[in-house]
């Protein structure tokens, strides 16, 4: 029943739609224009710190457990995070009144989401599907057919969603519907374009997923601690609680930690080995020259009581410094972008699923930026650029049918016998 909100008694009131207030909505900016609302001046900072610390320990514990289970379960974690991020982002522009007039419109958003998931992961995991089912001829042919027509299947699923959208257009709802359509596609770009690189990193070796993710966690924790105790100088107005002291302290801590952490993680073969199939067992392989120590003699002017005459450095540690530099200087801008985004929509956090942290998207903003850089850096400066037997075999398995592979095998045998 609508209440009369009109000011005058004689004029009829105009009914107004009541939109539900989101859990994280803020009615006004709680910070001053000059950025004086700093964490160091927050009276409730110790209560907030303990809540944040408790949540952080739980997240780190769960993350370590999933890492222990192997590549496939880490990918499953990335998928779950994608779904939760998409759920939070879909809700940002949701309006209860309009949604009631458009039954099934939310389902259309998820149709596009899972179509994008099928497309992205089908391309990333296709070769690993082949390697997993090679012993079963029937399953191998089925997977071969699905991979061959993968793009066609995804395209027509998208076209079905596109036609569904056109057929559900309603008069006086066009602006809202097209706004939701554009918003859905932006979410797909933000979520899948970046997180697909994280999955590729996992199969290149858990090290290339775990190490960049750990640097972001270290940078975030260090920035919070330095800002908590020493923060006095505002860094950027988009994030009033960010300070120069926290930013600089976190940068130094992250770069030093990168050099040390790369050495520690490089000792575990199961972290450095790439995964060629979708099995879940631990790997044991030749770690390659990146993870084999190089010894450097220390200068003679060091005191005699110093216990070492030489130090061992893994070549990957030099790469780690560049990743640490990016994690400390560039990746935080992903967080600044998210802060500006939240201010534009007048919300405090993207969600409330993690006490003291906000939503999943609040924790993944910098991680997504870092995952893309880690993949590009690994492919550009770490992976050999020349062709290898493994690369050629991968192309043969993906692009040739079983009969074509047999024909190639016979022809190669004839060529080798002639020579």
Residue pairs with C-beta under 8 A, 6 or more apart in sequence:
2 13
2 15
2 16
4 13
5 13
5 16
6 12
6 13
6 14
17 97
19 95
19 96
19 97
20 96
22 91
22 347
23 352
24 347
24 348
24 349
24 350
24 351
24 352
24 358
24 359
25 346
25 347
25 348
26 346
26 347
26 348
27 346
29 343
30 37
31 37
31 240
32 240
33 237
34 234
35 234
35 236
35 237
35 240
36 234
36 240
37 240
37 241
38 227
38 231
38 232
38 234
38 240
38 241
38 243
39 45
39 224
39 227
39 228
39 231
39 241
39 243
39 246
40 227
40 228
40 229
40 230
40 231
40 232
40 243
42 48
42 241
45 228
48 356
49 228
51 355
51 356
52 224
52 355
52 356
52 357
53 356
54 355
54 356
55 354
55 355
55 356
55 357
56 221
56 356
56 357
59 354
59 363
60 217
63 77
66 73
66 74
66 77
67 74
67 206
67 210
69 280
70 280
70 281
70 282
71 202
71 203
71 206
71 275
71 280
72 278
72 279
72 280
73 280
74 202
74 206
74 209
75 199
75 202
78 195
78 198
78 199
78 202
79 117
79 121
81 195
81 360
81 364
82 117
82 191
82 192
82 195
83 113
84 351
84 353
84 359
84 360
85 191
85 360
85 361
85 364
86 113
86 187
86 191
88 350
88 351
88 359
88 360
88 361
89 183
89 187
89 190
89 191
89 350
89 361
90 106
90 109
90 183
90 184
90 187
92 183
92 345
92 347
92 350
93 179
93 180
93 183
94 106
95 176
98 173
98 176
99 105
99 106
101 170
101 173
102 168
102 170
102 173
102 177
104 168
105 168
105 177
105 180
108 161
108 164
108 165
108 168
109 180
109 184
111 157
111 160
111 161
111 164
112 158
112 161
112 184
112 185
112 188
113 184
113 187
113 188
115 154
115 157
115 158
115 161
116 188
116 192
117 192
118 153
118 154
118 157
119 150
119 151
119 154
120 192
120 196
121 196
121 199
122 147
122 150
122 154
123 150
124 196
124 199
124 200
124 203
125 278
126 147
126 150
126 398
127 276
127 394
127 397
127 398
128 203
128 275
128 276
128 277
128 278
129 143
129 147
129 278
130 140
130 143
130 144
130 147
130 397
130 398
131 276
131 277
131 278
131 397
132 277
132 278
132 279
133 139
133 140
133 143
134 140
137 402
140 402
141 402
144 401
144 402
146 153
147 398
148 401
165 177
165 181
168 177
169 177
170 177
190 368
193 372
194 368
194 369
194 371
194 372
195 368
195 371
197 371
197 372
197 374
197 375
197 376
198 209
198 367
198 368
198 371
198 375
200 375
201 208
201 209
201 212
201 371
201 374
201 375
201 378
202 208
202 209
202 275
203 274
203 275
204 274
204 375
204 378
204 383
205 271
205 272
205 273
205 274
205 275
206 270
206 271
206 272
207 265
207 266
207 271
207 272
207 316
208 374
208 375
208 378
209 371
209 374
210 265
210 271
211 258
211 261
211 262
211 265
211 320
211 323
211 374
212 323
212 327
212 370
212 371
212 373
212 374
213 367
213 370
213 371
214 261
215 254
215 257
215 258
215 261
215 323
215 324
215 327
215 328
215 370
216 327
216 331
216 366
216 367
216 370
218 253
218 254
218 257
218 261
218 327
219 250
219 251
219 253
219 254
219 327
219 328
219 331
219 332
219 366
220 250
220 366
222 246
222 249
222 250
222 253
222 254
223 242
223 246
223 247
223 249
223 250
223 332
224 246
225 246
225 249
226 243
226 245
226 246
226 248
226 249
226 250
226 253
227 241
227 242
227 243
227 245
227 246
227 249
228 246
230 243
230 245
230 246
230 249
231 241
231 243
231 245
231 246
232 243
232 245
233 243
233 244
233 245
234 240
234 242
234 243
234 244
235 242
235 243
235 244
235 246
235 247
236 242
236 336
238 336
238 339
238 340
238 343
239 335
239 336
239 339
242 336
247 332
250 328
251 328
251 329
252 328
254 324
254 327
254 328
255 321
255 324
255 325
255 328
256 324
257 324
258 320
258 321
258 323
258 324
258 327
259 317
259 320
259 321
259 324
261 320
262 314
262 316
262 317
262 319
262 320
263 313
263 314
263 317
265 271
265 272
266 272
266 287
266 290
266 291
266 314
266 316
266 317
269 283
269 284
269 285
269 287
270 282
270 283
270 284
272 285
272 287
272 288
272 290
272 291
273 283
273 284
273 285
273 287
274 285
275 283
289 315
290 314
290 315
290 316
290 319
290 382
291 314
291 315
291 316
292 314
292 315
293 312
293 313
293 314
294 312
294 313
294 314
294 315
295 310
295 311
295 312
295 313
296 310
296 311
296 312
296 313
297 309
297 310
298 306
298 308
298 309
298 310
298 311
319 377
319 381
319 382
322 377
323 373
323 374
323 377
326 370
326 373
326 377
327 366
327 370
330 369
330 373
331 366
331 369
331 370
331 373
332 366
333 369
334 365
334 366
334 367
334 368
334 369
334 370
335 365
335 366
337 365
338 350
338 361
338 362
338 365
342 348
342 349
342 350
348 358
349 357
349 358
349 359
349 362
350 358
350 359
350 360
350 361
350 362
351 358
351 359
351 360
351 361
351 362
352 358
352 359
353 359
353 360
354 360
354 362
354 363
357 363
396 405
396 408
397 405
400 408
